[in-house]
Amino acid sequence: MNTGKSLKRLPVNFFFLVFVLSIPFWLIGALAEQGLPLPINLPMSALSFVCPLIAASILVYRENSLAGVKQLFKKTLDYKKIKPKIWYLPIVLLMPVIMLLSYWAMRLMGRPLPEPQIPFLALPLFFVLFFIPAVCEEAGWMGYAADSMRYRWSALGAGIIMGLVWALWHVVGWYFQAHHTFRWTAGQFLSTVALRIIIFWLYNNTGRSVFAAVLFHDMMNVSEFLFPNYGSHYNPVITGAISTIVVAVVTFLWGPKTLARFRYSHSVA
């Protein structure tokens, strides 16, 4: 990692460019009469997932021409960095566990829920479908902006700031185009910020692997839309509360400064 270039990068330039590039997608979504032709409720503006990748590629190209762009793509698929391999457990399983806890919480609260219908045969399709957007987003958020932010703020602070920007970027799609309620949008906003902090935790504990962020992001979307049924009864207020509790536990155990120094690790004499 080129520390000098990371220090010179201004995250606000990346954030601004992502929002500007997203405007055409938001306008298309506003003009479209219906969302994407999928069994899940996604607005047309969801196609703006390409914007973080485009923004990062433009900025990296200005820094180091085509070689920089190639390095960005290579960095995004750096699965070999994930060591020890036990970190694949939270990367792959944490989000399904959070959604399962959300389902149980809704059951205990007496919320009306349909019988789960998990389309197991469609799981590989969902995984691939959401993998591509995850790559495009995380190439920008974590591949480009994360390192410049970690030199300026604590890991927790960087996660909160990026999470707020990431959530705000989604509000147009959630509230104005998918027509979710204000309460739903507020819950999803909270959940999104919490999940970005979790991504920073995974990133910092896997040798700063962008692929770890990509895989967790993929599982976020797959898990959400497998919630009974195709996400139709997904409640982000409950999921956001559970995700926030997970963040509190992670911060206590690994510390807010780096999110990577386990409190109870045994020091070697």
Summary of the structure (lengths in Angstrom):
residues: 269
radius of gyration: 18.4
end to end distance: 30.8
largest distance: 66.0
contacts: 851
relative contact order: 0.15
helix: 75%
strand: 0%
